[in-house]
Amino acid sequence: MKRFDDPLPAASALSQPDGFDEEGALLLAYANGDTQAARELTTRLSPKALGQAARMLADRSEAEDVTQEALLRLWRVAPEWRQGEARVSTWLYRVVANLCTDRLRKRRSVGLDQVAEPPDPRPSVLEQMQRETRLRALSDALAGMPERQAQAVALRHLEGLGNPEIAAIMDISTEAVESLTARGKRTLAAILAGRKAELGFDDA
Amino acid sequence: MREDVKVQVEDALDRLFAEARAEQHVPGDDLMARLMADATRSAPMRVLPAVAVKPVGGLTGFLAALGGWPVLGGLAMATLAGLWIGIALPDRLNDFAASVLGEQVTVSLFPDDDPFGLEG
């Protein structure tokens, strides 16, 4: 499978001339020893990375680890960062998506249904559990898909990104994004159809 | 998959996506502390370009040892002042000594008397 986590991708694939990349400027400041820039970047980027990872993995602790790993990689590429070639936000989406599919792959090999805790009967807890169960089922279904499809579906439907941005993140054409998301959504529906009852959507 | 089931599942899927998007994920203090610790630990060290130190000798080396050209002006001035004091000042130095000691003092480099009695 083609990987796409090169820290410094081709300029043509990632450059987005619209708008100045403020986060790129902060990263350069960090590379020049400005620790305040690191604080600013952490404040800006960590909610994004954590949200993306948590939506894909449906596991807070794993999402935090992915966030930490993604930002660590960002600090490491900082000295080689070239403003104008890639946007930091695009780079981060890519790295987080890759780290998440790595973890989903491991989850697949461990087995999907090994965690089954008895539900706490209190209504509020039950409601919370059901939501968590549903979101976990979605994440497990992503783990059961081809990785590129899973990434395209997650970027489109969990992050709400447009096709051009997904194309830049995944380093493919917008047509390829459309094809991947369409196939991905069908695959996901097929996987979840078998688990509809536990998803709490019987009333649909 | 039957068409009605497919529509049902896709509707359910869209709601599931919406539910996932609506979740708020705010980094806690503990995570922020971990992230900042990483940022600080990974902070690139600024590497200054090495400045070549070449050995110098001769006049340049001598001047460098004194402190460079700017020092030379002061040095020349001090030399001239010493010279001027040596040539021009002895008379006034006598007056100065008289005013301090209260009597005329003659300082001669060639005494008139004969300290060693060589002249019989």
Chai-1 contact restraints between the chains, C-beta under 6 A:
chainA,res_idxA,chainB,res_idxB,connection_type,confidence,min_distance_angstrom,max_distance_angstrom,comment,restraint_id
A,A31,B,P44,contact,1.0,0.0,6.0,A-B,restraint_1
A,G33,B,R46,contact,1.0,0.0,6.0,A-B,restraint_2
A,A38,B,A39,contact,1.0,0.0,6.0,A-B,restraint_3
A,T42,B,L35,contact,1.0,0.0,6.0,A-B,restraint_4
A,T42,B,M36,contact,1.0,0.0,6.0,A-B,restraint_5
A,S46,B,P27,contact,1.0,0.0,6.0,A-B,restraint_6
A,S46,B,L35,contact,1.0,0.0,6.0,A-B,restraint_7
A,P47,B,P27,contact,1.0,0.0,6.0,A-B,restraint_8
A,L50,B,H25,contact,1.0,0.0,6.0,A-B,restraint_9
A,L50,B,P27,contact,1.0,0.0,6.0,A-B,restraint_10
A,G51,B,H25,contact,1.0,0.0,6.0,A-B,restraint_11
A,A54,B,H25,contact,1.0,0.0,6.0,A-B,restraint_12
A,R55,B,A20,contact,1.0,0.0,6.0,A-B,restraint_13
A,E64,B,L31,contact,1.0,0.0,6.0,A-B,restraint_14
A,Q68,B,R34,contact,1.0,0.0,6.0,A-B,restraint_15
A,L71,B,L35,contact,1.0,0.0,6.0,A-B,restraint_16
A,L72,B,D38,contact,1.0,0.0,6.0,A-B,restraint_17
A,W75,B,A39,contact,1.0,0.0,6.0,A-B,restraint_18
A,W75,B,S42,contact,1.0,0.0,6.0,A-B,restraint_19
A,P79,B,P44,contact,1.0,0.0,6.0,A-B,restraint_20
A,L135,B,A20,contact,1.0,0.0,6.0,A-B,restraint_21
A,L138,B,L16,contact,1.0,0.0,6.0,A-B,restraint_22
A,H157,B,F17,contact,1.0,0.0,6.0,A-B,restraint_23
A,L158,B,A20,contact,1.0,0.0,6.0,A-B,restraint_24
A,A189,B,V9,contact,1.0,0.0,6.0,A-B,restraint_25
A,A189,B,E10,contact,1.0,0.0,6.0,A-B,restraint_26
A,A189,B,L13,contact,1.0,0.0,6.0,A-B,restraint_27
A,A193,B,V9,contact,1.0,0.0,6.0,A-B,restraint_28
A,F201,B,A12,contact,1.0,0.0,6.0,A-B,restraint_29
A,A204,B,Q8,contact,1.0,0.0,6.0,A-B,restraint_30
A,A204,B,D11,contact,1.0,0.0,6.0,A-B,restraint_31
A,A204,B,A12,contact,1.0,0.0,6.0,A-B,restraint_32
